[in-house]
Amino acid sequence: MDIYHLFQRRGLTDSQRHFSSAWLCCAENYVSLRAGREPSADVLITLFQKLVREGRLMLAARVAWAVLWLTPEARR
């Protein structure tokens, strides 16, 4: 699952820059620097916490699932 495209399909973001800064709480170029890999586990956990605080529980569950099944190289 590609987290960025999930947010894009739901109309929650319109660019990688916005997604990186507004949702992942990272630098605007974070997603592009990851070169096609999912965000790191730490970043996804921060995103999960943000989604729970905002009451977006189904989306938080999707992010939690992504954290549980990250490949070893994506955990960095």
N, CA, C, O and CB atoms as a CASP TS submission, in Angstrom:
PFRMAT TS
TARGET T0000
AUTHOR 0000-0000-0000
METHOD Language model
MODEL 1
PARENT N/A
ATOM      1  N   MET     1       0.844  -1.181   0.000  1.00  0.00           N
ATOM      2  CA  MET     1       0.000   0.000   0.000  1.00  0.00           C
ATOM      3  C   MET     1       0.886   1.240   0.000  1.00  0.00           C
ATOM      4  O   MET     1       1.845   1.329   0.766  1.00  0.00           O
ATOM      5  CB  MET     1      -0.959   0.001   1.220  1.00  0.00           C
ATOM      6  N   ASP     2       0.568   2.159  -0.834  1.00  0.00           N
ATOM      7  CA  ASP     2       1.293   3.417  -0.905  1.00  0.00           C
ATOM      8  C   ASP     2       0.496   4.464  -0.132  1.00  0.00           C
ATOM      9  O   ASP     2      -0.575   4.888  -0.565  1.00  0.00           O
ATOM     10  CB  ASP     2       1.525   3.859  -2.390  1.00  0.00           C
ATOM     11  N   ILE     3       1.025   4.871   1.005  1.00  0.00           N
ATOM     12  CA  ILE     3       0.326   5.794   1.904  1.00  0.00           C
ATOM     13  C   ILE     3       0.010   7.119   1.206  1.00  0.00           C
ATOM     14  O   ILE     3      -1.092   7.649   1.345  1.00  0.00           O
ATOM     15  CB  ILE     3       1.170   6.052   3.161  1.00  0.00           C
ATOM     16  N   TYR     4       0.965   7.645   0.468  1.00  0.00           N
ATOM     17  CA  TYR     4       0.736   8.924  -0.210  1.00  0.00           C
ATOM     18  C   TYR     4      -0.470   8.836  -1.148  1.00  0.00           C
ATOM     19  O   TYR     4      -1.338   9.709  -1.123  1.00  0.00           O
ATOM     20  CB  TYR     4       1.992   9.347  -0.998  1.00  0.00           C
ATOM     21  N   HIS     5      -0.528   7.802  -1.964  1.00  0.00           N
ATOM     22  CA  HIS     5      -1.628   7.668  -2.921  1.00  0.00           C
ATOM     23  C   HIS     5      -2.965   7.429  -2.214  1.00  0.00           C
ATOM     24  O   HIS     5      -4.009   7.849  -2.713  1.00  0.00           O
ATOM     25  CB  HIS     5      -1.342   6.524  -3.895  1.00  0.00           C
ATOM     26  N   LEU     6      -2.943   6.767  -1.076  1.00  0.00           N
ATOM     27  CA  LEU     6      -4.157   6.595  -0.282  1.00  0.00           C
ATOM     28  C   LEU     6      -4.706   7.959   0.149  1.00  0.00           C
ATOM     29  O   LEU     6      -5.903   8.217   0.022  1.00  0.00           O
ATOM     30  CB  LEU     6      -3.875   5.708   0.956  1.00  0.00           C
ATOM     31  N   PHE     7      -3.844   8.816   0.651  1.00  0.00           N
ATOM     32  CA  PHE     7      -4.259  10.158   1.059  1.00  0.00           C
ATOM     33  C   PHE     7      -4.704  10.990  -0.142  1.00  0.00           C
ATOM     34  O   PHE     7      -5.652  11.770  -0.046  1.00  0.00           O
ATOM     35  CB  PHE     7      -3.117  10.867   1.794  1.00  0.00           C
ATOM     36  N   GLN     8      -4.031  10.824  -1.252  1.00  0.00           N
ATOM     37  CA  GLN     8      -4.386  11.563  -2.466  1.00  0.00           C
ATOM     38  C   GLN     8      -5.771  11.144  -2.965  1.00  0.00           C
ATOM     39  O   GLN     8      -6.587  11.999  -3.308  1.00  0.00           O
ATOM     40  CB  GLN     8      -3.329  11.332  -3.569  1.00  0.00           C
ATOM     41  N   ARG     9      -6.040   9.847  -3.006  1.00  0.00           N
ATOM     42  CA  ARG     9      -7.347   9.349  -3.442  1.00  0.00           C
ATOM     43  C   ARG     9      -8.480   9.851  -2.545  1.00  0.00           C
ATOM     44  O   ARG     9      -9.597  10.067  -3.015  1.00  0.00           O
ATOM     45  CB  ARG     9      -7.345   7.824  -3.463  1.00  0.00           C
ATOM     46  N   ARG    10      -8.196  10.035  -1.276  1.00  0.00           N
ATOM     47  CA  ARG    10      -9.219  10.509  -0.339  1.00  0.00           C
ATOM     48  C   ARG    10      -9.348  12.039  -0.342  1.00  0.00           C
ATOM     49  O   ARG    10     -10.162  12.592   0.396  1.00  0.00           O
ATOM     50  CB  ARG    10      -8.894  10.025   1.071  1.00  0.00           C
ATOM     51  N   GLY    11      -8.557  12.712  -1.161  1.00  0.00           N
ATOM     52  CA  GLY    11      -8.631  14.162  -1.266  1.00  0.00           C
ATOM     53  C   GLY    11      -8.015  14.896  -0.087  1.00  0.00           C
ATOM     54  O   GLY    11      -8.347  16.054   0.165  1.00  0.00           O
ATOM     55  N   LEU    12      -7.117  14.231   0.641  1.00  0.00           N
ATOM     56  CA  LEU    12      -6.494  14.837   1.812  1.00  0.00           C
ATOM     57  C   LEU    12      -5.188  15.549   1.487  1.00  0.00           C
ATOM     58  O   LEU    12      -4.662  16.297   2.310  1.00  0.00           O
ATOM     59  CB  LEU    12      -6.247  13.787   2.855  1.00  0.00           C
ATOM     60  N   THR    13      -4.671  15.317   0.295  1.00  0.00           N
ATOM     61  CA  THR    13      -3.461  15.995  -0.142  1.00  0.00           C
ATOM     62  C   THR    13      -3.478  16.103  -1.659  1.00  0.00           C
ATOM     63  O   THR    13      -4.122  15.312  -2.348  1.00  0.00           O
ATOM     64  CB  THR    13      -2.193  15.249   0.347  1.00  0.00           C
ATOM     65  N   ASP    14      -2.764  17.090  -2.158  1.00  0.00           N
ATOM     66  CA  ASP    14      -2.713  17.263  -3.607  1.00  0.00           C
ATOM     67  C   ASP    14      -1.285  17.256  -4.144  1.00  0.00           C
ATOM     68  O   ASP    14      -1.067  17.411  -5.346  1.00  0.00           O
ATOM     69  CB  ASP    14      -3.397  18.554  -3.995  1.00  0.00           C
ATOM     70  N   SER    15      -0.310  17.076  -3.245  1.00  0.00           N
ATOM     71  CA  SER    15       1.079  17.030  -3.698  1.00  0.00           C
ATOM     72  C   SER    15       1.938  16.294  -2.672  1.00  0.00           C
ATOM     73  O   SER    15       1.570  16.175  -1.503  1.00  0.00           O
ATOM     74  CB  SER    15       1.626  18.459  -3.937  1.00  0.00           C
ATOM     75  N   GLN    16       3.076  15.808  -3.128  1.00  0.00           N
ATOM     76  CA  GLN    16       4.017  15.158  -2.210  1.00  0.00           C
ATOM     77  C   GLN    16       4.557  16.153  -1.200  1.00  0.00           C
ATOM     78  O   GLN    16       4.806  15.796  -0.048  1.00  0.00           O
ATOM     79  CB  GLN    16       5.174  14.516  -2.984  1.00  0.00           C
ATOM     80  N   ARG    17       4.740  17.399  -1.621  1.00  0.00           N
ATOM     81  CA  ARG    17       5.226  18.430  -0.702  1.00  0.00           C
ATOM     82  C   ARG    17       4.248  18.640   0.446  1.00  0.00           C
ATOM     83  O   ARG    17       4.642  18.668   1.611  1.00  0.00           O
ATOM     84  CB  ARG    17       5.453  19.750  -1.448  1.00  0.00           C
ATOM     85  N   HIS    18       2.972  18.786   0.107  1.00  0.00           N
ATOM     86  CA  HIS    18       1.951  18.980   1.131  1.00  0.00           C
ATOM     87  C   HIS    18       1.867  17.760   2.049  1.00  0.00           C
ATOM     88  O   HIS    18       1.812  17.903   3.270  1.00  0.00           O
ATOM     89  CB  HIS    18       0.584  19.254   0.479  1.00  0.00           C
ATOM     90  N   PHE    19       1.856  16.572   1.468  1.00  0.00           N
ATOM     91  CA  PHE    19       1.781  15.343   2.258  1.00  0.00           C
ATOM     92  C   PHE    19       2.957  15.242   3.223  1.00  0.00           C
ATOM     93  O   PHE    19       2.783  14.904   4.394  1.00  0.00           O
ATOM     94  CB  PHE    19       1.749  14.116   1.338  1.00  0.00           C
ATOM     95  N   SER    20       4.145  15.537   2.726  1.00  0.00           N
ATOM     96  CA  SER    20       5.347  15.449   3.565  1.00  0.00           C
ATOM     97  C   SER    20       5.277  16.391   4.760  1.00  0.00           C
ATOM     98  O   SER    20       5.574  15.998   5.888  1.00  0.00           O
ATOM     99  CB  SER    20       6.588  15.762   2.740  1.00  0.00           C
ATOM    100  N   SER    21       4.885  17.627   4.507  1.00  0.00           N
ATOM    101  CA  SER    21       4.900  18.610   5.593  1.00  0.00           C
ATOM    102  C   SER    21       3.653  18.539   6.465  1.00  0.00           C
ATOM    103  O   SER    21       3.764  18.528   7.691  1.00  0.00           O
ATOM    104  CB  SER    21       5.039  20.005   5.025  1.00  0.00           C
ATOM    105  N   ALA    22       2.468  18.490   5.858  1.00  0.00           N
ATOM    106  CA  ALA    22       1.226  18.570   6.634  1.00  0.00           C
ATOM    107  C   ALA    22       0.890  17.259   7.347  1.00  0.00           C
ATOM    108  O   ALA    22       0.428  17.280   8.487  1.00  0.00           O
ATOM    109  CB  ALA    22       0.076  18.960   5.725  1.00  0.00           C
ATOM    110  N   TRP    23       1.114  16.139   6.699  1.00  0.00           N
ATOM    111  CA  TRP    23       0.717  14.869   7.290  1.00  0.00           C
ATOM    112  C   TRP    23       1.864  14.128   7.960  1.00  0.00           C
ATOM    113  O   TRP    23       1.687  13.554   9.034  1.00  0.00           O
ATOM    114  CB  TRP    23       0.111  13.997   6.241  1.00  0.00           C
ATOM    115  N   LEU    24       3.032  14.134   7.340  1.00  0.00           N
ATOM    116  CA  LEU    24       4.151  13.381   7.911  1.00  0.00           C
ATOM    117  C   LEU    24       4.979  14.208   8.886  1.00  0.00           C
ATOM    118  O   LEU    24       5.835  13.669   9.588  1.00  0.00           O
ATOM    119  CB  LEU    24       5.042  12.867   6.807  1.00  0.00           C
ATOM    120  N   CYS    25       4.727  15.517   8.932  1.00  0.00           N
ATOM    121  CA  CYS    25       5.471  16.422   9.816  1.00  0.00           C
ATOM    122  C   CYS    25       6.976  16.351   9.531  1.00  0.00           C
ATOM    123  O   CYS    25       7.797  16.338  10.448  1.00  0.00           O
ATOM    124  CB  CYS    25       5.193  16.075  11.297  1.00  0.00           C
ATOM    125  N   CYS    26       7.309  16.307   8.253  1.00  0.00           N
ATOM    126  CA  CYS    26       8.704  16.232   7.804  1.00  0.00           C
ATOM    127  C   CYS    26       8.973  17.390   6.845  1.00  0.00           C
ATOM    128  O   CYS    26       8.097  18.210   6.571  1.00  0.00           O
ATOM    129  CB  CYS    26       9.007  14.853   7.115  1.00  0.00           C
ATOM    130  N   ALA    27      10.185  17.432   6.352  1.00  0.00           N
ATOM    131  CA  ALA    27      10.536  18.431   5.339  1.00  0.00           C
ATOM    132  C   ALA    27       9.693  18.212   4.090  1.00  0.00           C
ATOM    133  O   ALA    27       9.260  17.092   3.817  1.00  0.00           O
ATOM    134  CB  ALA    27      12.048  18.362   4.993  1.00  0.00           C
ATOM    135  N   GLU    28       9.463  19.263   3.344  1.00  0.00           N
ATOM    136  CA  GLU    28       8.617  19.186   2.151  1.00  0.00           C
ATOM    137  C   GLU    28       9.115  18.182   1.113  1.00  0.00           C
ATOM    138  O   GLU    28       8.319  17.662   0.330  1.00  0.00           O
ATOM    139  CB  GLU    28       8.517  20.542   1.517  1.00  0.00           C
ATOM    140  N   ASN    29      10.399  17.907   1.095  1.00  0.00           N
ATOM    141  CA  ASN    29      10.947  16.990   0.094  1.00  0.00           C
ATOM    142  C   ASN    29      11.120  15.559   0.628  1.00  0.00           C
ATOM    143  O   ASN    29      11.771  14.739  -0.021  1.00  0.00           O
ATOM    144  CB  ASN    29      12.284  17.514  -0.399  1.00  0.00           C
ATOM    145  N   TYR    30      10.556  15.253   1.783  1.00  0.00           N
ATOM    146  CA  TYR    30      10.745  13.942   2.412  1.00  0.00           C
ATOM    147  C   TYR    30      10.308  12.787   1.499  1.00  0.00           C
ATOM    148  O   TYR    30      11.074  11.847   1.287  1.00  0.00           O
ATOM    149  CB  TYR    30       9.968  13.883   3.724  1.00  0.00           C
ATOM    150  N   VAL    31       9.099  12.851   0.966  1.00  0.00           N
ATOM    151  CA  VAL    31       8.587  11.750   0.135  1.00  0.00           C
ATOM    152  C   VAL    31       9.453  11.558  -1.101  1.00  0.00           C
ATOM    153  O   VAL    31       9.760  10.425  -1.471  1.00  0.00           O
ATOM    154  CB  VAL    31       7.126  12.016  -0.281  1.00  0.00           C
ATOM    155  N   SER    32       9.847  12.639  -1.737  1.00  0.00           N
ATOM    156  CA  SER    32      10.678  12.499  -2.939  1.00  0.00           C
ATOM    157  C   SER    32      12.062  11.948  -2.601  1.00  0.00           C
ATOM    158  O   SER    32      12.645  11.225  -3.409  1.00  0.00           O
ATOM    159  CB  SER    32      10.815  13.851  -3.650  1.00  0.00           C
ATOM    160  N   LEU    33      12.591  12.270  -1.439  1.00  0.00           N
ATOM    161  CA  LEU    33      13.897  11.739  -1.035  1.00  0.00           C
ATOM    162  C   LEU    33      13.841  10.238  -0.727  1.00  0.00           C
ATOM    163  O   LEU    33      14.858   9.550  -0.823  1.00  0.00           O
ATOM    164  CB  LEU    33      14.409  12.495   0.187  1.00  0.00           C
ATOM    165  N   ARG    34      12.686   9.740  -0.367  1.00  0.00           N
ATOM    166  CA  ARG    34      12.545   8.315  -0.066  1.00  0.00           C
ATOM    167  C   ARG    34      12.595   7.476  -1.337  1.00  0.00           C
ATOM    168  O   ARG    34      12.692   6.252  -1.257  1.00  0.00           O
ATOM    169  CB  ARG    34      11.237   8.054   0.682  1.00  0.00           C
ATOM    170  N   ALA    35      12.531   8.100  -2.492  1.00  0.00           N
ATOM    171  CA  ALA    35      12.703   7.431  -3.792  1.00  0.00           C
ATOM    172  C   ALA    35      11.827   6.189  -3.957  1.00  0.00           C
ATOM    173  O   ALA    35      12.320   5.103  -4.263  1.00  0.00           O
ATOM    174  CB  ALA    35      14.151   7.042  -3.975  1.00  0.00           C
ATOM    175  N   GLY    36      10.525   6.367  -3.750  1.00  0.00           N
ATOM    176  CA  GLY    36       9.603   5.276  -3.987  1.00  0.00           C
ATOM    177  C   GLY    36       9.386   4.332  -2.826  1.00  0.00           C
ATOM    178  O   GLY    36       8.531   3.450  -2.904  1.00  0.00           O
ATOM    179  N   ARG    37      10.138   4.494  -1.748  1.00  0.00           N
ATOM    180  CA  ARG    37       9.933   3.649  -0.566  1.00  0.00           C
ATOM    181  C   ARG    37       8.887   4.289   0.324  1.00  0.00           C
ATOM    182  O   ARG    37       8.670   5.500   0.277  1.00  0.00           O
ATOM    183  CB  ARG    37      11.262   3.436   0.215  1.00  0.00           C
ATOM    184  N   GLU    38       8.246   3.472   1.130  1.00  0.00           N
ATOM    185  CA  GLU    38       7.295   3.986   2.106  1.00  0.00           C
ATOM    186  C   GLU    38       8.046   4.857   3.121  1.00  0.00           C
ATOM    187  O   GLU    38       9.258   4.714   3.285  1.00  0.00           O
ATOM    188  CB  GLU    38       6.539   2.817   2.820  1.00  0.00           C
ATOM    189  N   PRO    39       7.333   5.752   3.797  1.00  0.00           N
ATOM    190  CA  PRO    39       7.963   6.515   4.885  1.00  0.00           C
ATOM    191  C   PRO    39       8.507   5.560   5.944  1.00  0.00           C
ATOM    192  O   PRO    39       8.060   4.418   6.047  1.00  0.00           O
ATOM    193  CB  PRO    39       6.950   7.510   5.524  1.00  0.00           C
ATOM    194  N   SER    40       9.462   6.029   6.721  1.00  0.00           N
ATOM    195  CA  SER    40      10.067   5.185   7.752  1.00  0.00           C
ATOM    196  C   SER    40       9.042   4.847   8.831  1.00  0.00           C
ATOM    197  O   SER    40       7.994   5.485   8.927  1.00  0.00           O
ATOM    198  CB  SER    40      11.293   5.886   8.377  1.00  0.00           C
ATOM    199  N   ALA    41       9.354   3.842   9.636  1.00  0.00           N
ATOM    200  CA  ALA    41       8.452   3.418  10.709  1.00  0.00           C
ATOM    201  C   ALA    41       8.191   4.562  11.680  1.00  0.00           C
ATOM    202  O   ALA    41       7.051   4.764  12.098  1.00  0.00           O
ATOM    203  CB  ALA    41       9.035   2.210  11.460  1.00  0.00           C
ATOM    204  N   ASP    42       9.226   5.317  12.047  1.00  0.00           N
ATOM    205  CA  ASP    42       9.049   6.434  12.975  1.00  0.00           C
ATOM    206  C   ASP    42       8.079   7.470  12.423  1.00  0.00           C
ATOM    207  O   ASP    42       7.226   7.978  13.150  1.00  0.00           O
ATOM    208  CB  ASP    42      10.393   7.091  13.274  1.00  0.00           C
ATOM    209  N   VAL    43       8.208   7.777  11.154  1.00  0.00           N
ATOM    210  CA  VAL    43       7.329   8.771  10.516  1.00  0.00           C
ATOM    211  C   VAL    43       5.904   8.235  10.439  1.00  0.00           C
ATOM    212  O   VAL    43       4.953   8.983  10.669  1.00  0.00           O
ATOM    213  CB  VAL    43       7.844   9.136   9.095  1.00  0.00           C
ATOM    214  N   LEU    44       5.741   6.965  10.122  1.00  0.00           N
ATOM    215  CA  LEU    44       4.406   6.380  10.061  1.00  0.00           C
ATOM    216  C   LEU    44       3.743   6.326  11.434  1.00  0.00           C
ATOM    217  O   LEU    44       2.528   6.492  11.540  1.00  0.00           O
ATOM    218  CB  LEU    44       4.477   4.986   9.468  1.00  0.00           C
ATOM    219  N   ILE    45       4.521   6.097  12.475  1.00  0.00           N
ATOM    220  CA  ILE    45       3.965   6.095  13.830  1.00  0.00           C
ATOM    221  C   ILE    45       3.490   7.495  14.196  1.00  0.00           C
ATOM    222  O   ILE    45       2.431   7.649  14.804  1.00  0.00           O
ATOM    223  CB  ILE    45       5.011   5.594  14.856  1.00  0.00           C
ATOM    224  N   THR    46       4.258   8.510  13.836  1.00  0.00           N
ATOM    225  CA  THR    46       3.834   9.890  14.069  1.00  0.00           C
ATOM    226  C   THR    46       2.543  10.183  13.309  1.00  0.00           C
ATOM    227  O   THR    46       1.637  10.819  13.848  1.00  0.00           O
ATOM    228  CB  THR    46       4.942  10.879  13.647  1.00  0.00           C
ATOM    229  N   LEU    47       2.455   9.725  12.064  1.00  0.00           N
ATOM    230  CA  LEU    47       1.244   9.903  11.266  1.00  0.00           C
ATOM    231  C   LEU    47       0.067   9.184  11.920  1.00  0.00           C
ATOM    232  O   LEU    47      -1.028   9.741  11.999  1.00  0.00           O
ATOM    233  CB  LEU    47       1.460   9.384   9.831  1.00  0.00           C
ATOM    234  N   PHE    48       0.275   7.971  12.384  1.00  0.00           N
ATOM    235  CA  PHE    48      -0.769   7.216  13.073  1.00  0.00           C
ATOM    236  C   PHE    48      -1.297   8.001  14.270  1.00  0.00           C
ATOM    237  O   PHE    48      -2.509   8.125  14.447  1.00  0.00           O
ATOM    238  CB  PHE    48      -0.235   5.845  13.527  1.00  0.00           C
ATOM    239  N   GLN    49      -0.398   8.527  15.088  1.00  0.00           N
ATOM    240  CA  GLN    49      -0.800   9.290  16.269  1.00  0.00           C
ATOM    241  C   GLN    49      -1.603  10.529  15.881  1.00  0.00           C
ATOM    242  O   GLN    49      -2.595  10.858  16.531  1.00  0.00           O
ATOM    243  CB  GLN    49       0.430   9.698  17.084  1.00  0.00           C
ATOM    244  N   LYS    50      -1.181  11.205  14.836  1.00  0.00           N
ATOM    245  CA  LYS    50      -1.897  12.390  14.362  1.00  0.00           C
ATOM    246  C   LYS    50      -3.309  12.024  13.911  1.00  0.00           C
ATOM    247  O   LYS    50      -4.269  12.723  14.238  1.00  0.00           O
ATOM    248  CB  LYS    50      -1.128  13.058  13.208  1.00  0.00           C
ATOM    249  N   LEU    51      -3.435  10.945  13.170  1.00  0.00           N
ATOM    250  CA  LEU    51      -4.740  10.512  12.684  1.00  0.00           C
ATOM    251  C   LEU    51      -5.664  10.130  13.833  1.00  0.00           C
ATOM    252  O   LEU    51      -6.854  10.443  13.793  1.00  0.00           O
ATOM    253  CB  LEU    51      -4.583   9.338  11.729  1.00  0.00           C
ATOM    254  N   VAL    52      -5.145   9.466  14.844  1.00  0.00           N
ATOM    255  CA  VAL    52      -5.956   9.102  16.008  1.00  0.00           C
ATOM    256  C   VAL    52      -6.435  10.364  16.722  1.00  0.00           C
ATOM    257  O   VAL    52      -7.605  10.463  17.093  1.00  0.00           O
ATOM    258  CB  VAL    52      -5.149   8.202  16.981  1.00  0.00           C
ATOM    259  N   ARG    53      -5.536  11.326  16.915  1.00  0.00           N
ATOM    260  CA  ARG    53      -5.923  12.593  17.570  1.00  0.00           C
ATOM    261  C   ARG    53      -7.030  13.300  16.802  1.00  0.00           C
ATOM    262  O   ARG    53      -7.901  13.926  17.406  1.00  0.00           O
ATOM    263  CB  ARG    53      -4.707  13.527  17.701  1.00  0.00           C
ATOM    264  N   GLU    54      -7.004  13.206  15.477  1.00  0.00           N
ATOM    265  CA  GLU    54      -8.001  13.871  14.642  1.00  0.00           C
ATOM    266  C   GLU    54      -9.278  13.041  14.466  1.00  0.00           C
ATOM    267  O   GLU    54     -10.228  13.493  13.827  1.00  0.00           O
ATOM    268  CB  GLU    54      -7.405  14.178  13.286  1.00  0.00           C
ATOM    269  N   GLY    55      -9.301  11.842  15.025  1.00  0.00           N
ATOM    270  CA  GLY    55     -10.481  10.999  14.936  1.00  0.00           C
ATOM    271  C   GLY    55     -10.646  10.279  13.613  1.00  0.00           C
ATOM    272  O   GLY    55     -11.739   9.807  13.301  1.00  0.00           O
ATOM    273  N   ARG    56      -9.593  10.185  12.837  1.00  0.00           N
ATOM    274  CA  ARG    56      -9.627   9.486  11.549  1.00  0.00           C
ATOM    275  C   ARG    56      -9.164   8.041  11.778  1.00  0.00           C
ATOM    276  O   ARG    56      -8.088   7.631  11.343  1.00  0.00           O
ATOM    277  CB  ARG    56      -8.717  10.213  10.476  1.00  0.00           C
ATOM    278  N   LEU    57     -10.022   7.287  12.481  1.00  0.00           N
ATOM    279  CA  LEU    57      -9.617   5.979  12.986  1.00  0.00           C
ATOM    280  C   LEU    57      -9.440   4.921  11.905  1.00  0.00           C
ATOM    281  O   LEU    57      -8.537   4.092  12.011  1.00  0.00           O
ATOM    282  CB  LEU    57     -10.620   5.500  13.973  1.00  0.00           C
ATOM    283  N   MET    58     -10.261   4.926  10.883  1.00  0.00           N
ATOM    284  CA  MET    58     -10.105   3.931   9.813  1.00  0.00           C
ATOM    285  C   MET    58      -8.804   4.167   9.048  1.00  0.00           C
ATOM    286  O   MET    58      -8.102   3.219   8.696  1.00  0.00           O
ATOM    287  CB  MET    58     -11.310   3.980   8.843  1.00  0.00           C
ATOM    288  N   LEU    59      -8.495   5.417   8.798  1.00  0.00           N
ATOM    289  CA  LEU    59      -7.245   5.745   8.118  1.00  0.00           C
ATOM    290  C   LEU    59      -6.061   5.413   9.025  1.00  0.00           C
ATOM    291  O   LEU    59      -5.030   4.937   8.549  1.00  0.00           O
ATOM    292  CB  LEU    59      -7.217   7.240   7.709  1.00  0.00           C
ATOM    293  N   ALA    60      -6.200   5.659  10.321  1.00  0.00           N
ATOM    294  CA  ALA    60      -5.150   5.304  11.284  1.00  0.00           C
ATOM    295  C   ALA    60      -4.907   3.798  11.273  1.00  0.00           C
ATOM    296  O   ALA    60      -3.766   3.349  11.374  1.00  0.00           O
ATOM    297  CB  ALA    60      -5.533   5.774  12.708  1.00  0.00           C
ATOM    298  N   ALA    61      -5.974   3.024  11.152  1.00  0.00           N
ATOM    299  CA  ALA    61      -5.821   1.571  11.108  1.00  0.00           C
ATOM    300  C   ALA    61      -5.053   1.138   9.861  1.00  0.00           C
ATOM    301  O   ALA    61      -4.238   0.217   9.922  1.00  0.00           O
ATOM    302  CB  ALA    61      -7.193   0.889  11.146  1.00  0.00           C
ATOM    303  N   ARG    62      -5.308   1.792   8.742  1.00  0.00           N
ATOM    304  CA  ARG    62      -4.562   1.472   7.500  1.00  0.00           C
ATOM    305  C   ARG    62      -3.076   1.779   7.664  1.00  0.00           C
ATOM    306  O   ARG    62      -2.223   1.019   7.207  1.00  0.00           O
ATOM    307  CB  ARG    62      -5.134   2.271   6.297  1.00  0.00           C
ATOM    308  N   VAL    63      -2.775   2.900   8.319  1.00  0.00           N
ATOM    309  CA  VAL    63      -1.372   3.271   8.556  1.00  0.00           C
ATOM    310  C   VAL    63      -0.733   2.283   9.522  1.00  0.00           C
ATOM    311  O   VAL    63       0.412   1.877   9.322  1.00  0.00           O
ATOM    312  CB  VAL    63      -1.267   4.718   9.114  1.00  0.00           C
ATOM    313  N   ALA    64      -1.460   1.888  10.572  1.00  0.00           N
ATOM    314  CA  ALA    64      -0.927   0.904  11.523  1.00  0.00           C
ATOM    315  C   ALA    64      -0.601  -0.403  10.813  1.00  0.00           C
ATOM    316  O   ALA    64       0.432  -1.015  11.082  1.00  0.00           O
ATOM    317  CB  ALA    64      -1.931   0.652  12.667  1.00  0.00           C
ATOM    318  N   TRP    65      -1.472  -0.832   9.912  1.00  0.00           N
ATOM    319  CA  TRP    65      -1.228  -2.047   9.135  1.00  0.00           C
ATOM    320  C   TRP    65       0.053  -1.902   8.311  1.00  0.00           C
ATOM    321  O   TRP    65       0.852  -2.834   8.218  1.00  0.00           O
ATOM    322  CB  TRP    65      -2.431  -2.353   8.210  1.00  0.00           C
ATOM    323  N   ALA    66       0.234  -0.735   7.724  1.00  0.00           N
ATOM    324  CA  ALA    66       1.445  -0.486   6.923  1.00  0.00           C
ATOM    325  C   ALA    66       2.698  -0.577   7.792  1.00  0.00           C
ATOM    326  O   ALA    66       3.720  -1.107   7.357  1.00  0.00           O
ATOM    327  CB  ALA    66       1.373   0.902   6.244  1.00  0.00           C
ATOM    328  N   VAL    67       2.621  -0.062   9.013  1.00  0.00           N
ATOM    329  CA  VAL    67       3.778  -0.121   9.924  1.00  0.00           C
ATOM    330  C   VAL    67       4.109  -1.575  10.240  1.00  0.00           C
ATOM    331  O   VAL    67       5.277  -1.963  10.247  1.00  0.00           O
ATOM    332  CB  VAL    67       3.496   0.670  11.239  1.00  0.00           C
ATOM    333  N   LEU    68       3.095  -2.365  10.499  1.00  0.00           N
ATOM    334  CA  LEU    68       3.325  -3.765  10.868  1.00  0.00           C
ATOM    335  C   LEU    68       3.972  -4.576   9.753  1.00  0.00           C
ATOM    336  O   LEU    68       4.700  -5.530  10.027  1.00  0.00           O
ATOM    337  CB  LEU    68       2.022  -4.410  11.261  1.00  0.00           C
ATOM    338  N   TRP    69       3.718  -4.209   8.495  1.00  0.00           N
ATOM    339  CA  TRP    69       4.206  -4.997   7.384  1.00  0.00           C
ATOM    340  C   TRP    69       5.269  -4.279   6.556  1.00  0.00           C
ATOM    341  O   TRP    69       5.446  -4.591   5.379  1.00  0.00           O
ATOM    342  CB  TRP    69       3.064  -5.381   6.508  1.00  0.00           C
ATOM    343  N   LEU    70       5.968  -3.335   7.148  1.00  0.00           N
ATOM    344  CA  LEU    70       7.059  -2.656   6.440  1.00  0.00           C
ATOM    345  C   LEU    70       8.180  -3.639   6.117  1.00  0.00           C
ATOM    346  O   LEU    70       8.491  -4.536   6.901  1.00  0.00           O
ATOM    347  CB  LEU    70       7.605  -1.481   7.280  1.00  0.00           C
ATOM    348  N   THR    71       8.763  -3.451   4.972  1.00  0.00           N
ATOM    349  CA  THR    71       9.948  -4.241   4.640  1.00  0.00           C
ATOM    350  C   THR    71      11.124  -3.722   5.466  1.00  0.00           C
ATOM    351  O   THR    71      11.119  -2.563   5.879  1.00  0.00           O
ATOM    352  CB  THR    71      10.266  -4.172   3.105  1.00  0.00           C
ATOM    353  N   PRO    72      12.130  -4.564   5.712  1.00  0.00           N
ATOM    354  CA  PRO    72      13.267  -4.129   6.531  1.00  0.00           C
ATOM    355  C   PRO    72      13.946  -2.854   6.023  1.00  0.00           C
ATOM    356  O   PRO    72      14.351  -2.014   6.827  1.00  0.00           O
ATOM    357  CB  PRO    72      14.283  -5.232   6.598  1.00  0.00           C
ATOM    358  N   GLU    73      14.077  -2.695   4.696  1.00  0.00           N
ATOM    359  CA  GLU    73      14.730  -1.498   4.177  1.00  0.00           C
ATOM    360  C   GLU    73      13.872  -0.233   4.358  1.00  0.00           C
ATOM    361  O   GLU    73      14.411   0.873   4.409  1.00  0.00           O
ATOM    362  CB  GLU    73      15.055  -1.694   2.705  1.00  0.00           C
ATOM    363  N   ALA    74      12.568  -0.385   4.454  1.00  0.00           N
ATOM    364  CA  ALA    74      11.695   0.765   4.651  1.00  0.00           C
ATOM    365  C   ALA    74      11.658   1.217   6.113  1.00  0.00           C
ATOM    366  O   ALA    74      11.170   2.307   6.410  1.00  0.00           O
ATOM    367  CB  ALA    74      10.292   0.435   4.178  1.00  0.00           C
ATOM    368  N   ARG    75      12.157   0.405   7.005  1.00  0.00           N
ATOM    369  CA  ARG    75      12.134   0.750   8.429  1.00  0.00           C
ATOM    370  C   ARG    75      13.149   1.823   8.790  1.00  0.00           C
ATOM    371  O   ARG    75      13.097   2.383   9.885  1.00  0.00           O
ATOM    372  CB  ARG    75      12.391  -0.482   9.261  1.00  0.00           C
ATOM    373  N   ARG    76      14.052   2.106   7.900  1.00  0.00           N
ATOM    374  CA  ARG    76      15.098   3.104   8.171  1.00  0.00           C
ATOM    375  C   ARG    76      14.642   4.467   7.784  1.00  0.00           C
ATOM    376  O   ARG    76      15.387   5.435   7.938  1.00  0.00           O
ATOM    377  CB  ARG    76      16.381   2.769   7.438  1.00  0.00           C
TER
END
